[in-house]
Amino acid sequence: MVSFVLPEELRMLKDNLRRYVDAEMIPHERDSVAEDEFRPGWRERFQEGMKKLGLWMMDVPEEHGGGGLDLLAKSVVWTELGRTIALPAREDLITGPSVRSILYSLEGELKEKYLLPVLRGDKRACFAQTEPDAGSDPASMRTTAVRDGNHYVINGTKRFITGAARSDFMQLMAATDRSKGSRGGISCFLVDMDTPGVRLGAQYQTMMGDKPWEIVLDNVRVPATNLVGEEGKGFSLAQKWLGAGRVKHGARAVGVAERSLEMATSYAKQRVTFGRPLADRQGIQWKLADMYMELEVARMLVWRAASLIDQGEEARVEAYHCKYYCDEMAFRAIDTCMQIHGGIALTTDLPIERMWRQQRSYRITEGASEVMRTVIARHVVKAYG
Ligand SMILES: Cc1cc2nc3c(=O)[nH]c(=O)nc-3n(C[C@H](O)[C@H](O)[C@H](O)COP(=O)(O)OP(=O)(O)OC[C@H]3O[C@@H](n4cnc5c(N)ncnc54)[C@H](O)[C@@H]3O)c2cc1C
């Protein structure tokens, strides 16, 4: 049966979290974060709040001591948290340590060395895939890992790596056979940041405040046991969790659009020009109506993709659809919200300019919109006509 409403327990979760965000986060959202990090004390304060709401370790499976929420429930949480800029854009960490799903596939020594310390909050990891000449097309990466006895020797440069300086190890993608590219040529390694030959290069300043790093790998010797899964299977391993990541993008974007609509509507009702509130003008009403309709379409896309994945389906195209449509829609929403506010939107008194900058960046990072459309187009050409 198709259902367009959330189950009762998720409605309660949403309402409780909304109350927390409105009371404890939004009033402090211009104070809690400096650039890409929490100011002292704020992470702990929000973590306490998440614990009280029962959301601590929500995305860690139950067998590892977490809440093991399904994707639909997590989407509800991401949407509510997406309504505020009280969190750093790319590393929130308030619902527990950030555990990349690939780590759950580890066994034995690797599990002891990497997964368990991350779950305890003792170690942090970054994800190193992008390179100066390979972003949207990671299969063309030049970083190579060459087998040498019981080790791999890795050489190359990674660019734009979030959190590299505060990480203990990286989840590194490298070419083990450049001639095969995405079809069996890319492998995934766990590399300690203090391995000889690993060096942080340039740090980039971005308009969002994020400051990702360049990582240089110069003859880095990594034990062959640090290869995750089989050689050449790096991309297919990642596919399992990338779908959920795209739904997360969509869910967060729905929160951005919802807040944009709230701010735009309430401002339009109180701002009087030429003797009448902006909300009385058809030119403004139609903008609000479009924002509302697009928001509701996006919400349904997120719930659908999340529900399908929860039912065990791959929902690959639906997840691409989420990332593309919702990130683009949320940028239109915050941009319209900015326009309706006029000059005050451009000041740092309101959260709008920061939300705008963050949302603009999501049309490029973690899968640019054009790449999403290309995959969706491939599906359309195959399935229709
Ligand atoms: C703040 C920030 C944090 C980041 N964090 C990380 C991280 O932690 N780890 C990591 O590995 N990477 C990270 N990245 C990298 C990010 O994911 C890439 O920037 C992104 O994938 C785009 O790659 P690119 O910049 O090389 O653009 P390019 O791939 O050069 O693309 C440029 C433009 O061309 C478009 N385009 C590309 N191919 C086509 C095509 N075939 N048809 C039409 N249009 C096309 C793209 O959509 C884009 O608009 C981060 C980047 C930033 C800015």
The ligand as an SDF file (V2000), in Angstrom:
LIG
                    3D

 53 58  0  0  0  0  0  0  0  0999 V2000
   34.3300   21.8350    0.5520 C   0  0  0  0  0  0  0  0  0  0  0  0
   34.6310   20.5990   -0.1980 C   0  0  0  0  0  0  0  0  0  0  0  0
   34.7780   19.4020    0.4920 C   0  0  0  0  0  0  0  0  0  0  0  0
   35.0960   18.2240   -0.2040 C   0  0  0  0  0  0  0  0  0  0  0  0
   35.3220   17.0670    0.5200 N   0  0  0  0  0  0  0  0  0  0  0  0
   35.7860   15.9680   -0.1450 C   0  0  0  0  0  0  0  0  0  0  0  0
   36.2200   14.8140    0.5950 C   0  0  0  0  0  0  0  0  0  0  0  0
   36.1700   14.7720    1.8330 O   0  0  0  0  0  0  0  0  0  0  0  0
   36.7170   13.7470   -0.0960 N   0  0  0  0  0  0  0  0  0  0  0  0
   36.8030   13.7450   -1.4740 C   0  0  0  0  0  0  0  0  0  0  0  0
   37.2610   12.7590   -2.0330 O   0  0  0  0  0  0  0  0  0  0  0  0
   36.3970   14.8290   -2.1990 N   0  0  0  0  0  0  0  0  0  0  0  0
   35.9060   15.9410   -1.5770 C   0  0  0  0  0  0  0  0  0  0  0  0
   35.5420   17.0630   -2.2940 N   0  0  0  0  0  0  0  0  0  0  0  0
   35.6120   17.0350   -3.7580 C   0  0  0  0  0  0  0  0  0  0  0  0
   34.2590   17.1350   -4.4550 C   0  0  0  0  0  0  0  0  0  0  0  0
   33.5220   15.9560   -4.2510 O   0  0  0  0  0  0  0  0  0  0  0  0
   34.5350   17.4500   -5.9380 C   0  0  0  0  0  0  0  0  0  0  0  0
   34.8920   18.8160   -5.9890 O   0  0  0  0  0  0  0  0  0  0  0  0
   33.3410   17.1640   -6.8050 C   0  0  0  0  0  0  0  0  0  0  0  0
   33.1790   15.7700   -6.9470 O   0  0  0  0  0  0  0  0  0  0  0  0
   33.4760   17.7750   -8.2110 C   0  0  0  0  0  0  0  0  0  0  0  0
   34.7160   17.4530   -8.7870 O   0  0  0  0  0  0  0  0  0  0  0  0
   35.6210   18.6010   -9.4500 P   0  0  0  0  0  0  0  0  0  0  0  0
   35.7080   19.7210   -8.4780 O   0  0  0  0  0  0  0  0  0  0  0  0
   36.8910   17.9810   -9.8790 O   0  0  0  0  0  0  0  0  0  0  0  0
   34.8110   19.1070  -10.6980 O   0  0  0  0  0  0  0  0  0  0  0  0
   34.8870   18.4800  -12.1890 P   0  0  0  0  0  0  0  0  0  0  0  0
   34.7430   17.0080  -12.1590 O   0  0  0  0  0  0  0  0  0  0  0  0
   36.0900   19.0320  -12.8870 O   0  0  0  0  0  0  0  0  0  0  0  0
   33.5900   19.0980  -12.8460 O   0  0  0  0  0  0  0  0  0  0  0  0
   33.4840   20.4860  -13.1950 C   0  0  0  0  0  0  0  0  0  0  0  0
   32.0570   20.7510  -13.6830 C   0  0  0  0  0  0  0  0  0  0  0  0
   31.8200   20.0230  -14.8800 O   0  0  0  0  0  0  0  0  0  0  0  0
   30.6670   19.2190  -14.7310 C   0  0  0  0  0  0  0  0  0  0  0  0
   30.8660   17.9770  -15.4710 N   0  0  0  0  0  0  0  0  0  0  0  0
   31.8180   17.0320  -15.2640 C   0  0  0  0  0  0  0  0  0  0  0  0
   31.6820   16.0320  -16.1400 N   0  0  0  0  0  0  0  0  0  0  0  0
   30.6290   16.3480  -16.9360 C   0  0  0  0  0  0  0  0  0  0  0  0
   29.9680   15.7130  -18.0280 C   0  0  0  0  0  0  0  0  0  0  0  0
   30.3630   14.5280  -18.4800 N   0  0  0  0  0  0  0  0  0  0  0  0
   28.9150   16.3400  -18.6120 N   0  0  0  0  0  0  0  0  0  0  0  0
   28.4950   17.5330  -18.1610 C   0  0  0  0  0  0  0  0  0  0  0  0
   29.0670   18.1870  -17.1250 N   0  0  0  0  0  0  0  0  0  0  0  0
   30.1080   17.5930  -16.5150 C   0  0  0  0  0  0  0  0  0  0  0  0
   30.5420   18.9570  -13.2500 C   0  0  0  0  0  0  0  0  0  0  0  0
   29.2320   18.6210  -12.9130 O   0  0  0  0  0  0  0  0  0  0  0  0
   30.9800   20.3080  -12.6930 C   0  0  0  0  0  0  0  0  0  0  0  0
   29.8870   21.1830  -12.7250 O   0  0  0  0  0  0  0  0  0  0  0  0
   35.2150   18.2490   -1.6200 C   0  0  0  0  0  0  0  0  0  0  0  0
   35.0660   19.4630   -2.3200 C   0  0  0  0  0  0  0  0  0  0  0  0
   34.7980   20.6250   -1.6260 C   0  0  0  0  0  0  0  0  0  0  0  0
   34.6930   21.9070   -2.4000 C   0  0  0  0  0  0  0  0  0  0  0  0
  1  2  1  0
  2  3  1  0
  2 52  2  0
  3  4  2  0
  4  5  1  0
  4 50  1  0
  5  6  2  0
  6  7  1  0
  6 13  1  0
  7  8  2  0
  7  9  1  0
  9 10  1  0
 10 11  2  0
 10 12  1  0
 12 13  2  0
 13 14  1  0
 14 15  1  0
 14 50  1  0
 15 16  1  0
 16 17  1  0
 16 18  1  0
 18 19  1  0
 18 20  1  0
 20 21  1  0
 20 22  1  0
 22 23  1  0
 23 24  1  0
 24 25  2  0
 24 26  1  0
 24 27  1  0
 27 28  1  0
 28 29  2  0
 28 30  1  0
 28 31  1  0
 31 32  1  0
 32 33  1  0
 33 34  1  0
 33 48  1  0
 34 35  1  0
 35 36  1  0
 35 46  1  0
 36 37  1  0
 36 45  1  0
 37 38  2  0
 38 39  1  0
 39 40  1  0
 39 45  2  0
 40 41  1  0
 40 42  2  0
 42 43  1  0
 43 44  2  0
 44 45  1  0
 46 47  1  0
 46 48  1  0
 48 49  1  0
 50 51  2  0
 51 52  1  0
 52 53  1  0
M  END
$$$$
